[in-house]
């Protein structure tokens, strides 16, 4: 008799470099919404991970 546990994890991220744009910012009146709107520009890192793991436990009498 035993127990098996199968797990799957998936991660997909695009990690960019944030630049200090304060030198290019327009004077007062900037919309908060405009500051939060970001598009992914080069350079950026595209990280994708698939992790599959299997753990088996075999039960034999008083041992495992």
TORLORO-443358 format. One record per residue (C-alpha): residue in one letter; x, y, z. Coordinates in steps of 0.2 Angstrom, whole numbers, plus 2048, in hexadecimal, padded with zeros to 3 digits. Example, Ala and Ser with C-alpha at 12.3 -4.5 7.8 and 13.67 -1.06 7.14 Angstrom:
a83E7EA827s8447FB824
//
This chain:
x800800800x8068117FDx8028247F9x80782E7EAx8068417E8x8088497D7x80A85C7D7x80B8687C8x81087B7C9x8108877BBx8188997BBx8188A67ADx81F8B77B0x8268C57A6x8328CF7B0x8378E07AAx8438ED7AFx83B8FD7B6x84390D7B1x84291D7BAx8389287AFx8369377BAx8429417AFx83693E7A0x8269417ABx81A94F7A6x81795C7B4x80895B7C0x7F89547B9x7FE9427B6x7F19357B8x7F49277C4x7EC91B7B7x7F99217AAx80791D7B6x80190C7BAx7FF9077A7x80E8FE7A2x8128F4792x8208E7792x82F8EE789x8408E7785x84A8E278Fx8408D6799x8418C479Fx8348B779Bx8348AA7A9x82A89A7A6x82B88B7B2x82287A7B2x8258707C2x81F85E7C3x8238547D3x81E8437D9x81F83D7EBx81D82A7EFx81B823800x81B810802x813809812x8197F8817x8137F2828x8197FF835x82680782Ax82481481C
//
